[in-house]
Amino acid sequence: MSQPTHLTGSLSSDRRAFLRQSGWTAGFLGLGRYLQANEASPSSKRIIQPYGPLVRDKAGLLDLPRNFSYDVISRSGTQMADGLRVPGKFDDMAAFPGDNGRIILIRNHEVALDQPTFGPFLKKEVPSHLDSNLLYDAGRNNETPHLGGTTTIVYNPASGKTEKEFLSLAGTDRNCSGGTMPWGSWITCEEPADLDKGDRTRQHGYCFEVRADPELGLQKAVALKAMGRFRHEAVAYDPGDGSVYLTEDRDDGLLYRFVPDRKNDLSSGKLQAMCLKNHEAADLRNYQPEPKRLITEGQSKLISWVDLEDPTSPKDDLRVQGFKKGAAKFARGEGIFYDKGSIYLCCTNGGPTKRGQIFRILPSSPLRPEASVELFLEPGKSDLLTSGDNLCVAPNGDLIICEDLVSPFSKEQLPHLRGVTPEGQIFTFGRNPDAKNKNEFCGSIFSPDGEILFVNIQNLDHTFAIKGPWRG
């Protein structure tokens, strides 16, 4: 079903060019009052409307700017090609080129062990026709499998239809975010609610690789243990040296870097944590009074990396190991994305009011011998931006940011897709107008040709393909 879009709501923004994943949701007192307040109140000069205001969707799913439209290409609970049902709790995803113009999407499912109604199986146990050895954790006697994992979608942009959908990774725990690898794989990351073993048959908190091959079906889940055991969120690949950056969704998390032993092979290598040069154990969350903050918006600091000796520690203390070695603290590192020599990092709870931060890491290179980190954006109240999560960069350089509703500023508010131009101006691109449910956008990613924006709405658990007159 294809729906018209809506106009960009007016939003405030803070400084610089990027804000890939930050969102703001204004209080909802009825859609009319919401729109009126949202278009009249912002005081920030960063707010623009490059696509115009949002148009209300008659179906009540996705408001977009005029001349944009969407198709719902997947819904939770429907039957897939393998006879299983589409799991719920849609989260981050990746897009790969397929044969004959098709697009292959790999999508995460943030389903926990105690959420069987969101899992892919009609009953909680592993179905008899599935090889339980392919699951990472099938549970005792295959009766209590972990219910996270990934699904793969084969989408035909010519017809606007999904041609195939199937379970591609299973038996993992709360697959939240991940990252695209240039050799045609998606790295999916576990984000366990706790990392204690408990009643589990295996330890969780790892990354897994899923190949973008529509013929493979369910792939064997192999934990990439060298990439660390912690509350993973997202990863970003740096083509400059082949290293992989990893975020940690904790209030006192680290930024990690994995340096593989062999190119395009993440099974072994060295795990490191980021430090500020000349500032051991730096606190970049900016919760301190202003004179004591180490970094301000627009400021850059040189960085270094410290090796971690015990990446698979069973004690949930990897970040503690890093602190003791001088690593820097971040506030809930979530989305991370590489684009044109920069790595953008979204910290959901950072900043003095915990509205979020955007950092930009500039890795070392032949032209830039010393790596650095910049506090790219730290929204204030007038910017109406909070709690950025998943993000991606559009072909024209705009950041597309998904809102995370796990925020003290988000009570009874609407989730949005926000955009940030290369000049640092902020706009609203999409909105879910359902104020009754705690929906949130996630998984924003463009098709390989840049013509289609794919995005999920979690809890509603729909995947959308958005088309329209993209800028530039």
Number of C-alpha atoms within 10 A of each C-alpha: 11 15 21 23 27 25 24 28 31 26 31 27 31 25 22 21 18 28 39 32 38 36 32 29 26 21 18 20 13 10 15 10 11 17 17 12 17 18 15 11 13 18 14 19 15 22 23 21 19 18 21 19 23 25 21 22 18 11 12 12 19 25 30 31 26 19 16 21 22 24 18 20 19 20 18 20 18 12 15 19 13 14 14 18 21 26 29 26 25 32 29 32 29 28 26 22 16 17 10 7 12 17 21 25 24 30 29 31 33 29 28 21 20 12 15 20 15 25 29 30 19 14 12 19 19 23 15 8 8 11 12 20 12 17 24 24 24 24 20 12 10 17 13 21 27 30 34 30 32 31 25 26 25 25 23 19 16 8 8 15 16 17 13 15 25 24 24 25 31 27 24 35 27 28 33 31 31 33 26 24 22 13 10 13 20 26 23 33 33 29 29 22 11 12 17 14 12 9 9 16 15 12 18 27 27 25 30 25 23 25 18 25 18 19 6 12 17 21 17 20 21 16 21 18 18 20 28 25 26 30 25 29 29 30 30 24 22 20 14 11 13 18 21 20 26 30 29 25 23 21 16 18 26 27 23 26 24 23 20 20 14 11 10 13 12 22 16 15 16 18 24 25 26 24 28 21 16 12 15 14 18 20 20 22 25 22 16 13 8 11 6 9 15 16 18 16 18 14 12 17 17 16 21 17 19 16 18 17 13 14 21 19 13 16 11 17 16 22 23 14 18 25 21 10 17 21 31 24 25 27 26 26 32 29 35 30 26 21 16 8 14 15 19 28 34 32 32 32 27 26 24 18 16 22 26 30 33 28 26 23 21 19 19 15 12 7 6 10 9 13 15 18 24 19 21 26 27 28 27 20 15 16 22 25 28 31 31 34 33 32 30 26 24 24 17 12 18 25 26 29 32 32 30 26 25 16 18 12 19 21 15 17 22 26 26 29 30 29 34 30 23 15 13 21 25 32 28 31 27 26 30 21 22 18 17 10 12 19 23 25 31 28 29 27 24 22 20 16 11 13 17 19 22 24 25 28 25 21 17 20 23 20 25 24 24 22 20 17 12 15 11 7
